[in-house]
Amino acid sequence: MPYEAAAGWTFRKILRLELVVVAMLLLLTSSSAALWDPLVALRKYTRDVEFDFSAWTVQALMEKGISAALKVDKFLSVEQQNMLVDGYLQQVDIVNQLNTSLDEAVSAPEMANRDEKVAELQSQLTDEKQHLADLATVMEAVVQSQTERTLAEMGFSWGGQVFPPVLYKISDLPLNLIVSPRTEIRTVLSLNLLPGLDTLQKEAIEEGIYTEFDYSALVEPIGGLSAYPTTVMQTTSFSWLIETVAHEWMHNYLFFHPLGLRYDVNPQMRTINETVASLAGTEIGNTVLRANFPDKLPPPAAPKMRSKLQDPGAEATVIFDFRAEMRQTRLRVDELLATGKVNEAEQYMEMRRQFFWEHGYHIRKINQAYFAFYGSYNDQPGGGAAGADPVGPAVRKLWAESRTFKEFIEKVRTVRSYADLLELLEQPN
């Protein structure tokens, strides 16, 4: 390509990227401000540990700009791309093992030459983390390229360009603070906090909000975040990674349509958005894997976890159904709150948390905020933390009645309310 043509092409790419950045910064500002205003006083417990999106976005975009200019992924064959992915996943495992070894070296009651061992592990970990970061830069470019190609084939491109472009970064994710009234299950505040807060810090924030403001609060980790670039946590599961990249891209895509713009209007709109993004993540992710990485398709759904309380010698095998048990919990909590029995509901949730813990599900806290957060993800039959909420099933019905995934998205992106969704379901196909 002549230099002048290449320069012009690069300028157009940069211009498109800048336009997207402006739009995404508006996304971050608008979605956060809508939630902060009513309960700004609660932030006395979070101001010192809130995540700085502006600094993170600038740094991430600089790294993405360098990666886009190099275009290393364009020179890799399919075989080389697969080797890169395998190498990256192996390197994640190496770093995880070194982290575990370092924790053990620091914490072991008795260890000869502890200082030397810790120093050696720290040095190895620094080197391996740098190697992982180098691999991640190219691997992210490969995933972005393959995902964009799949989206274009699905019909999500204009003039050959997917908008917004797929950009993501593997990073330490912020934690999410969710606040709900004690009297009902509803998100009234959602803030992103610094990654790495320990359990005592989380508990201090939650207890402070509960005691002083009489709200239910929960600080939880997340797997992905639809900033721009989107951010995804480090993992050894490539299928989960691809699905999460697609999930977060769908949130960015919907931001330019009524459904995404009204994400924070009420719990129903939040559930519609999250359910659509979850369905999209699975559909787009599996399509990417089938076309480019078929050996990394997820296995069939694993059998339900056997209860740890089950006697191994018993003739009958008792299967512990987490989703069914969580649905039962949510339904009972809804009943108690509906009759004003708030303290009884909270006692019941703690009792059920202990029940889940005994069966191998180590949940730190179950409260109204827990259900406000996890109940928004209602893409699987059975309800789970969503209980009897009809919103998720309505979205899944629209998906089942659509001829193609693109048709489904074109319908649902226009939704401005749950009533709109029900109207779509009443229309003849």
N, C-alpha and C positions, 0 to 999 in steps of 0.2 A: 504494500500500500504506500503511495507517495507520502512524503512527510506532511504536506499541506492537508491532504485528506485525512491522515491519521490525527493531526492536530485538531481539525474540525470535528471529527468523530469524538475525540476525547472531550472537547469543550461541550458538546451536546450532552454527553454522559454526565459531566460534572454539573451542568445546569439542571438536568433532570434530578440529580441527586440533591442539589441544594433546595429545589422546590419541595422535594419529599421531606427533607429535614425540617423545613419551616412548618410544613403541615403536621409532622409528627410532634414537634415541640408544642404546637397548638393543641394537639391531642393530649399530651401530658398535662399541659396547663389546665385545659378545660375539664378533664375528667377528675383531676385532683381538687380543683377549687370548688366544684359542685358538692364534694363531700366534706370539705373542711369547714365551710361557713357555719353550718348549724351547730357544730360541736367543737369549735376552735379551742375552747378552754381545756379540752382533754389533752391537747398537745403539750401541756406542761410536763407530761410524763414521757414525751417522745422527741422533743425538739433537739436534744443533744445527740440523738441516735438515728435521726431520719436520713434516708438515703439521698445523696446529691445526684439527681438525674442529669443536671446540666453538665457537670464535670465528666460524668461517665459517658454521656452521649458524645461530647467533643472528642474524648480520647478514643472511643470506639470508632467513630467516623474517620478519624485520622488513620487508624490502623486499616480500616476497610478501604480507604482511598489508596493507600500504598499497595494493598493486595490487588485492587482492581487495576491499578496501573501495570503491575507485573504480569497479571493474567497467567500465572504459572499453571493453573489447572487446565488451560486450553491445550497445553502441550502434552498432557497425559493421556495415554490410551486407556481403554476400559480396564484392561488387566492391571495397569499401573494404578488406576484409581482404586480398584479393589485392594491391591497391595497396600496402598496408602491408608485406606480405612482400617484394614487389619492391623497395620503397624500402629496406628493411632490408638485403637482399642487395647492392644497389648501394652502400649506405653501408659495408658490410664491405669491399667492393672498394676504395672510396676510402681507407679507413683502411689497408688493406694496401699500397696504392700509396704512400701518404705514409710508411709505415714503411720501405719499400724506398728511397724517395728520401732519407730521413734517413740510413739506413745508408750510402748511396753518398756523400752529402755529407760524412759524418764520415770515411769510409775512402778517398776518392779521393786519389791521390798528389798531384795538383796541382789546385787549385780557387781561382779568384779570389773574394775576399770570402767566404771559408768561414764565418767567424763569423756574418756577417749572414744567410747562406743557412740555416745550421743553426738560428739563432734563429727565422727566419721559418717554417721547416718545423715546428719544435717547437710554435710557436703555432698553426699550422694543425692539427697533429695533435691538440693538446689540445681544440680546438673540435670537430673532427670526431668524436673519441672520445666527447665529451659528447653530441653529437647521436645517435651510435650507441647509447649507453646509454639515452637517452630512447626511441628506437625499439624497443630490445630489450625494455623493460619491457612495452610493449603487445603486441609480437609474441609474446613468451612466453605472455602471457595468452590470445591467440588460439589458439596451438598446444595449450596445455593444455586449453582448452575443446573444441576439435575432436577431440582425442585422447580425452577423456573421453566425448564423445558417441558416438564410434565404439566404444569399449569397452563402453558401455552397450548399444548395438545388438548387440554380439557376445555379450551375456549376462553381462558382468562388473560388474553393479550389484545392489545390495540396497536396496530402497525408493527407487530412483531415484538412489542415490549410489554412485559407483565408489569402491572402497576398496582400497588407499589412494588418496586423490585424486592426480591427476597434478600434480606440482609439479616444475619444473626451472628451472635458472638457467644462462645462458651465462656462463662464467667461465674464467679461466686455470686449467687443470686441474693438480692435483698430478702429479708423476711417480711411477711405481710401481717400487719395488725388489723384485725377485724373487730368492730364494736357493734353490738346489738342491744336493743332494750332487753331488760330482764323479763318483761311482761309478754314479749312476742319474739318470734324469730325473724329478724329483719336487719340487714346491714345498714347502719347509719353513718359509719365512718370506716374508711379503708386507707391505711397509710403503709408505705414501704419503708422499712427500717434497715439499718446496716446489717450486712451478713455477719454471722459469727457471734451474735449475742448468746450468752450461755443461759442455762435454764433459770438460774436465779435472777438474771436480768429480765427475762421474759415474765417470770412470776411477779416481779416487783411492778412492772408496768400494768399487768392484768389486775393485780390486787389493788393498786392505787386507783385505777379507773373504777373498779367495782366498789371500793370503800367510799371514795369521795363523790363519785357521780352516779352511783347506783346503776351502772351499765355492765353488761357481760362483755368481756374482752378476751381475745385469744391472739397470741403471736405464733404464726405457723410458717414453716418453710414452703416454698413454691418450686415447681419444676421448670417454669418458663415465665417470661414477662414480655408483654407486647409493647415495649418501648421501641425506639428505632435507632439503631438496629435492635431487633428483639434479642433477648438474652436467654440462654438455655444452660441448665446446670450440666456439669461434667458427668458422664455416665459411660459404662461399658456396654450398654444396650444400644446398638445402632438403630434398631427398629423404633425404640422409644424416642431416640434423638430425632429421627426423621419425622415421626408423628408430631412431636412437640414443635419442631420448626414450622411444620404446616399449620398446626393449631394456632400458633402466635401470628403467623402471616395472615391467617383468616381474620383475626381481630383487626390487624392493620387495614386489610382490605375493606372490612365492614365499616371502619371509621368514616369512609367516604360515602356512606349510604345511611338512610334513616335508622336502620336497626342498630348499627354501631354508634351513631351519634347519640342515641337514647339509652345507651348502656346503663347509666346510673339513675335513670328516671324512677325506677321502682324494682323490687325484687323479681317480678315477672320478666321484665326486660333483661335483667342481668342473667336470669336462667336461660332465656331464649338465646342470648348471645353465647353463653358458655356451652350450651348444648349443641348449637350449630357449629361452634369452633371445634368441639370434641369430635363430632361426626365428620367434619371436614378433615381434621387431623388424621383420623383413621383412614378415610377414603384416599386422600392425597398421598399420605405416607405409604400405604400399601401399594399404590400405583407406582410410586417412585421405586420402591423396592423390587416389585415384579419386573420392571423394565431395566433396572440397572444393577441391582444387588439381590437377585432371587435367593441366594443362599442365606440371606439375612432376614428373610421374612419371619415374623414371629411364629412360634409353634402354636398348635391348637390350644385353646383355653385350658389351663391347668385345672385338675380336679380341685374341688373345695378342700380346704384345710381340715385335716382330722383333728378333733378336739384333743388337746393335751391331757384332758381329764379322763379320756377314754382308757379303760383298762386294756392293755395290749392283748391280754388273754381272752377278752370277751369274744363271743361268737359273732355278734353283730357289730359292724363298724359304724360309729356315729360320725356323720359329717357335719362339721361346723360351717354353717352358711353365714358368712360375715354380712353380706348385703341384706339377707332376710332378717338377721338379728338387729342390724342397724335400722332397717325400716321399722321394725317393731318398736324400737326405742324412740324413733322420731314420732311415730303415731301416738304413743303414750304421752310424750312430752307435749305435743300439740293439744291433746285432750286436757291435760292438767293446766296448761297456760290459758286455754280458752275459758276455763272456769275460775281463773284468778288464783290458782294454787301454785304460786311462783316458787316458794320455798320447797314445797313437796316435789315439784318438777326438778329442781336443782339437786335435791337429795337422791331422786331416782336416777338422774344422769350420772352422778358419782357412783352409785351402786352398779349401774350398767358398765361404767368404765372399768371398774374392778373385775366385772364379769368378762369383759373382752380381754383384759390383761391376763387373766387366768387361762384363757384359751389361745394365748400366743400373740395377741394384737396389743402391743404396748403403746396405747394412746395416752398422752400426757394429761389431756383435759378434754372432757366433753361438756359443753355448755351451750347456751343459746347462740353464741358467736360461732361455735364449731358447726352447728347446723346451718347457720346463715351462709357460711363459707362453702362447705362441702355440698350442701343441698342445691347449690347452683349448677352443679355438674350432673346432669340428669340424662345422659345419652344412652344409658344401659337400662334394659327392662328390670323391673323389680324395685325401683325407688331408692333403696339404700338410704343415705342421709337425707334424700329429698322427701321421703315418706310418701304421702298420697298426693303430692303436688301434681296437678294435671298438665303443667306447662311442658315438661320434658316429653311425655307421651304424645302431646299434640305436635311438637316439632318432629318427633320420630315418625309420626303418621304422615306428615307432609312429605318427608323424605321418602317414605315407602311408596307414596302415591305419585311421586315425580318420575318422569321417564329417564332423566339423566341427573347426575350430580349438578351440572351447570344449571339446569332448569330449576332444581331445588333452591340453589343459591340465589338465582335471579328472582324467584318468588319471595323467599324469606327476607332478603335484604331490604325490601320495601316496608317491612313490618314496623309500625310505630307503637303498637300496643298489643296486649294479649288478644283483645277483641279483633284486631286486624288478622292475627294468626288464625283465629277461629273462622273468620270470613273466608280466608284462603282455602280452608279445608272444606267449606261448603260449596266452593265453585266447582263446576263440572270439569273433568280432566279433558 
